[in-house]
């Protein structure tokens, strides 16, 4: 990836949408919801305090995370769709 987010910003690759329910019903494209989980593709250094020191991020590249439904800004890099968001938009890390 040719982009490095600044400060507490992250670039997240959204997970693929489910195409089948647990009961085996195939979901058409028009009814699919965008997943609210993804993988961190790139991360900034951390939040800068007033004294100039940096608080490191809790998440790192490769972490699978949960985020809010309307979190982040959709961007396209090299034909791939990503979300750029702040660390505060992340609700949790999937272990």
PLY file of the C-alpha trace (Angstrom):
ply
format ascii 1.0
element vertex 95
property float x
property float y
property float z
element edge 94
property int vertex1
property int vertex2
end_header
0.00 0.00 0.00
1.35 3.42 -0.98
-0.34 5.45 1.76
0.60 6.04 5.40
-2.21 7.39 7.62
-1.34 10.26 9.96
-1.71 10.34 13.75
-4.60 8.15 15.00
-6.09 7.37 11.59
-6.45 3.83 10.23
-7.13 2.27 6.86
-9.48 -0.71 7.15
-10.29 -3.32 4.50
-13.96 -4.18 5.03
-14.77 -7.92 5.24
-16.79 -9.49 2.44
-20.57 -9.46 2.85
-22.30 -12.72 3.65
-23.91 -14.29 0.58
-25.83 -17.00 2.46
-27.77 -17.07 5.73
-27.16 -19.76 8.33
-30.32 -21.48 7.02
-28.89 -21.66 3.49
-30.89 -18.84 1.88
-28.88 -16.88 -0.70
-29.02 -13.11 -0.13
-29.38 -10.98 -3.31
-26.96 -8.07 -3.82
-29.72 -5.50 -3.30
-30.51 -6.82 0.20
-26.93 -7.18 1.48
-25.78 -4.95 4.29
-22.21 -3.75 4.44
-20.31 -5.67 7.13
-19.25 -3.78 10.24
-15.97 -5.61 10.59
-12.69 -5.60 8.75
-8.93 -5.86 8.94
-6.48 -3.03 9.61
-4.46 -2.48 6.42
-2.42 0.54 7.60
-2.16 2.56 10.80
-0.75 5.90 11.88
1.77 6.38 14.70
-0.72 7.50 17.40
-2.35 10.51 19.02
-0.13 13.51 19.72
-0.44 15.13 23.16
-0.11 18.85 23.78
3.45 18.36 25.06
4.43 16.70 21.75
4.66 13.12 23.00
2.78 10.39 21.13
0.27 7.95 22.63
0.59 4.72 20.56
-2.49 3.11 19.01
-4.19 0.10 20.63
-4.66 -1.62 17.25
-2.01 -2.69 14.76
-1.87 -3.77 11.12
-3.51 -7.18 10.67
-5.98 -6.87 13.58
-9.58 -7.81 12.83
-11.85 -5.09 14.24
-15.49 -4.10 14.71
-16.62 -0.58 13.85
-19.82 1.46 13.70
-22.26 1.27 10.80
-21.48 4.78 9.56
-17.84 4.94 10.69
-15.09 6.18 8.42
-14.81 7.57 4.94
-14.80 5.27 1.92
-11.68 5.63 -0.23
-10.30 3.75 -3.23
-6.62 2.80 -3.44
-5.31 0.87 -6.48
-8.88 -0.16 -7.39
-9.61 -1.60 -3.91
-12.18 -0.08 -1.55
-11.08 0.80 1.99
-12.37 2.83 4.92
-10.29 5.56 6.55
-11.29 6.18 10.15
-9.97 7.32 13.51
-9.10 4.85 16.23
-12.04 6.11 18.31
-14.43 4.67 15.67
-13.17 1.14 16.45
-15.46 -0.63 18.96
-13.33 -3.72 19.53
-10.71 -6.20 18.33
-11.88 -9.66 17.24
-9.67 -12.36 18.75
0 1
1 2
2 3
3 4
4 5
5 6
6 7
7 8
8 9
9 10
10 11
11 12
12 13
13 14
14 15
15 16
16 17
17 18
18 19
19 20
20 21
21 22
22 23
23 24
24 25
25 26
26 27
27 28
28 29
29 30
30 31
31 32
32 33
33 34
34 35
35 36
36 37
37 38
38 39
39 40
40 41
41 42
42 43
43 44
44 45
45 46
46 47
47 48
48 49
49 50
50 51
51 52
52 53
53 54
54 55
55 56
56 57
57 58
58 59
59 60
60 61
61 62
62 63
63 64
64 65
65 66
66 67
67 68
68 69
69 70
70 71
71 72
72 73
73 74
74 75
75 76
76 77
77 78
78 79
79 80
80 81
81 82
82 83
83 84
84 85
85 86
86 87
87 88
88 89
89 90
90 91
91 92
92 93
93 94
